[in-house]
Amino acid sequence: TRALLDGVSLGVSEGDRIGVVGRNGDGKTTLIRMLARLEEADTGRVTHSGGLRLGVLTQHDSLDPKATIRHEVIGDMADHEWAGSAKIRDVLTGLFGGLGLPGFEHGLDTVIGPLSGGERRRIALAKLLIEEQDLLVLDEPTNHLDVEGIAWLAGHLQVRRSALVCVTHDRWFLDQVCTRMWDVQR
């Protein structure tokens, strides 16, 4: 057993755009999982302001393999409701290339189970980005995305109002969306 993090004191304020960098195994994912309260710290405390709306993208999705893309991303919204939302249209077009999800045989009604890791990643991202959050915590959001998807995500996050904490090895992406860095090492 070795300590990954020790004596850490940090905070995220409204509007912060923080990139988390460091070598593999040095504790980046552990740090943001504790920040998001997905893991407990052995000692110390993690404090969230009251009413914090937190959105988290982990490296492994929790999508229901029996559900359809529609169920996971749009939920119970009627077609005229979600199609009338500029935000939802932008996310679907940006991540899937169009409202009809042209890469999926049954569009929004495609079952998630047999999809690839990259397709599942886009679905998890779409689900997260359609919701309203005060803080987005993203662990390797560019994994499995093509160049166009990465560029769209960077542009989307640049204009989004929520604070952001993002782990990625993609230096271009960090330069586009982050204004501060946390370097996690040794």
matplotlib code that plots the C-alpha trace (Angstrom):
import matplotlib.pyplot as plt

x = [0.0, 1.3, -0.2, -1.5, -2.4, -1.3, -1.9, -4.1, -6.0, -7.7, -11.0, -13.1, -14.9, -17.7, -16.4, -13.1, -11.7, -9.2, -7.1, -5.7, -2.4, 0.2, 1.7, -0.5, -0.8, 0.0, -3.6, -5.4, -8.5, -8.5, -8.4, -11.4, -13.3, -12.9, -13.9, -17.0, -17.6, -17.4, -14.6, -14.0, -10.8, -9.0, -8.7, -9.8, -13.0, -14.5, -17.1, -19.7, -21.7, -25.4, -27.4, -24.4, -25.5, -22.6, -22.1, -19.5, -18.1, -16.0, -13.8, -16.4, -20.0, -23.0, -25.4, -28.1, -27.2, -30.9, -31.9, -32.1, -30.1, -33.4, -34.1, -30.6, -30.1, -33.6, -35.5, -39.3, -39.3, -41.6, -40.0, -41.3, -39.9, -36.3, -36.2, -37.3, -34.3, -31.3, -29.0, -30.2, -30.0, -26.4, -25.3, -26.8, -25.4, -22.0, -21.5, -23.4, -23.4, -27.1, -30.4, -31.2, -27.9, -26.7, -24.1, -26.7, -29.0, -32.1, -31.1, -32.3, -34.0, -30.7, -30.2, -27.0, -25.8, -24.0, -22.4, -18.6, -16.8, -16.5, -20.3, -21.1, -18.7, -20.6, -23.9, -22.6, -21.2, -24.5, -26.5, -24.2, -24.0, -27.8, -28.3, -27.7, -24.7, -22.8, -19.7, -18.6, -16.0, -14.6, -12.2, -10.6, -13.5, -11.7, -11.0, -12.7, -13.6, -12.5, -10.9, -14.2, -15.8, -12.9, -13.1, -16.9, -16.6, -13.9, -16.1, -19.1, -17.2, -15.7, -19.2, -20.7, -21.2, -20.5, -17.2, -15.0, -12.4, -11.0, -8.4, -6.9, -3.6, -4.8, -2.7, -4.6, -7.9, -6.4, -5.2, -8.7, -10.8, -8.7, -7.4, -5.7, -3.8, -3.5, -0.3, -0.6, 2.8, 4.6]
y = [0.0, 3.4, 6.9, 8.5, 11.8, 13.4, 16.9, 18.1, 21.3, 22.7, 24.2, 24.8, 28.1, 29.1, 29.5, 27.7, 25.7, 23.3, 20.6, 17.8, 16.5, 14.0, 10.6, 7.5, 6.0, 9.2, 9.8, 12.0, 9.8, 9.1, 12.9, 13.7, 10.6, 12.0, 15.5, 14.0, 11.8, 8.6, 7.5, 8.3, 9.9, 7.9, 11.1, 14.7, 16.0, 16.9, 19.8, 20.7, 23.9, 23.3, 22.5, 21.8, 20.2, 17.9, 16.0, 13.3, 11.5, 8.5, 6.3, 3.5, 4.4, 3.2, 3.0, 0.4, -2.1, -3.0, 0.6, 2.6, 5.7, 7.7, 6.4, 7.2, 10.6, 12.1, 10.3, 10.7, 13.9, 13.9, 14.4, 18.0, 18.9, 17.7, 18.7, 22.2, 22.6, 24.2, 22.7, 19.1, 19.6, 21.0, 18.1, 15.4, 17.1, 17.7, 14.2, 12.1, 14.1, 14.8, 14.6, 11.2, 9.7, 8.7, 6.2, 4.1, 1.8, 2.6, 6.2, 7.1, 3.7, 1.8, -0.6, 0.3, -3.2, -4.2, -0.8, -0.1, 1.7, 4.8, 4.8, 4.3, 7.2, 9.6, 8.5, 9.0, 12.4, 13.4, 12.4, 14.5, 17.6, 17.8, 18.2, 21.4, 21.3, 23.8, 21.6, 19.1, 16.6, 14.8, 11.9, 11.4, 12.9, 12.8, 9.0, 7.3, 10.6, 11.5, 14.8, 16.4, 15.2, 16.5, 19.9, 20.1, 19.1, 21.8, 24.5, 23.3, 23.5, 26.9, 28.5, 26.4, 28.3, 25.4, 25.1, 22.3, 19.9, 17.7, 14.9, 14.4, 13.7, 15.7, 18.9, 20.6, 20.0, 21.3, 24.5, 25.0, 24.6, 25.1, 28.2, 26.5, 23.2, 20.9, 18.8, 15.5, 13.8, 11.6]
z = [0.0, -0.9, -0.3, -3.5, -2.1, 1.2, 2.7, -0.2, 0.2, -2.8, -3.9, -7.0, -7.4, -9.7, -13.2, -12.6, -15.5, -14.0, -15.9, -13.8, -15.2, -14.1, -14.8, -14.9, -11.4, -9.5, -8.3, -10.8, -11.0, -7.3, -6.6, -8.8, -7.5, -4.0, -5.2, -6.7, -3.6, -5.5, -3.2, 0.5, 1.7, 4.4, 6.4, 6.0, 4.4, 1.1, 1.3, -1.3, -1.1, -0.4, -3.5, -5.7, -9.0, -9.9, -13.1, -13.4, -16.4, -15.2, -17.3, -17.2, -17.9, -15.9, -18.9, -18.8, -21.6, -22.1, -22.5, -25.7, -26.5, -26.3, -22.8, -21.5, -23.2, -23.7, -21.0, -21.1, -23.1, -26.1, -29.5, -29.9, -26.5, -27.0, -30.6, -29.6, -27.2, -28.9, -26.2, -26.9, -30.7, -30.3, -28.1, -30.4, -33.6, -32.0, -30.6, -33.2, -36.4, -36.5, -34.8, -36.4, -35.1, -38.6, -37.3, -35.5, -37.4, -35.3, -34.4, -30.9, -30.5, -30.8, -27.8, -25.9, -25.0, -28.2, -28.9, -28.8, -26.1, -28.2, -29.0, -25.3, -24.4, -26.7, -25.1, -21.6, -22.6, -24.3, -21.2, -19.0, -21.2, -21.6, -17.9, -15.9, -13.5, -11.4, -11.6, -14.3, -13.4, -16.4, -16.4, -19.8, -21.8, -25.1, -24.9, -27.9, -29.6, -33.1, -33.9, -34.8, -31.6, -29.5, -31.2, -30.7, -27.0, -26.5, -28.1, -26.1, -22.8, -23.6, -23.6, -20.8, -17.6, -15.1, -13.4, -14.8, -13.4, -16.2, -16.3, -19.7, -21.5, -24.5, -24.3, -27.1, -25.3, -22.0, -23.8, -25.2, -22.1, -19.0, -17.3, -14.3, -13.8, -10.9, -11.3, -9.5, -9.0, -6.5]

ax = plt.figure().add_subplot(projection="3d")
ax.plot(x, y, z, "-o")
ax.set_aspect("equal")
plt.show()
